[in-house]
C-alpha cells in the first residue's frame, strides 16, 4: 500500500500532516517558555521594542509588553531601560554592549524622537534611560520619568554636560562608546541606586566559626579579604569571619550596589560617610554608626573617584 492512501482509496495526507504538526508542537513547546529577545517593528517607523516569551515562577517581577499585533509578553527579574537617539546604528551598538556587560538590564525600546520617548516612558516607567539630548528637546523628557529613574547621556556633543549633571545625570558618555567607559557608567548607576533603595526582603546568610548569621545587606559597611578568609563588617561594629570568596560576595551583592574597590575590599556606598586623604597613596574611609575606619590604598582611592559618589572627601 502506498503511503498517503488508505485501503479504501482515500487520501490520508491531511491526517498525517495534522499528526506531524501535533508532534512538532509537543517537542518545541518547552522552548516557548524560554526568554527570547529580538527587535520588532512598531508604529514608530525605525524605532523598535524588544520582547520576551517567558512564564515566571511565583514571586517573580514582571514587565508586561503589548505589541501592535496584540501579542502579550513578559520580562522576568530584569531592570528596564529605554534609549533615545536619532542614530539607529548607535542604538543597536548600545544594546549590543549592554547585552554583554549587564544582562540584567533589558532594553525595552529604542526611540528616535521626543514623542516616541515620551510615550514609552509613560507606558513602561523605565528605571534607566540612555538619552541623546539632540533627539529629545534637551532634557524635557525628564518630566515624564519616575523619580527613581537614572539618566545616562550618550551623545557626540559635550555642550550638554553641565546641564546633564545639573539635571541629575549619572554619567555623560561621548560617542563612540567604549565598553570600559559604559561599564563604569553602569557601576555608578548601581551604586547610586543602592544609596536610595533598601530591599526589605533580601537577606544574607553566612556560616562562620561562631554559628549562622542572617541579616540585611544594608547592615554591611564593608567586606575585607585576608588569609583565605573574608571578614564582614556590620555598621553596629560586629565582625563576622567566613570562608566565602570575594568573587562569591560580589556576585551576591552587586545588584544591591556594592562595589569592589580592589582585590581585597568590597564596600557598601550607602554606608560610607567620608574619605580623608592622607597622602597620594593612602586615605582613611569612614563609615556610618560604629563601623571602624579603614585605611585604603591608591587603587581603592582611584576607584572611589571614578564612581563620583562622594563630594565630601578631604
Buried (B, 14 or more C-beta within 10 A) or exposed (E): EEEEEEEEEEEEEEEEEEEEEEEEEEEEEEEEEEBEBEBEEBEBEEBBBBBBBBEBEEEEEBBEBEEEEEEEBBBBBBBBBBBBBEBBEBBBBBBEBBEEBBEEBBBBBBBBBBEBBBBBBEBBBBBBBBBBBBBBEBBEBBEBBEEEBBBBBBBEEEEBBEBBBEBEBBBBBBBEBEEEEBBBBBBBBBBBBBEEEEEEEEEBEBEBEEEEBEBBBBBBBBBBBEEEBBBBBBBEEEEBBBEBEBEEBBEBBBBBBBBBBBEBBBBBBBBBBBBEEEEEEBBBBBBEEEBEEBEBBEBBBEBBEEBBBBEEBE
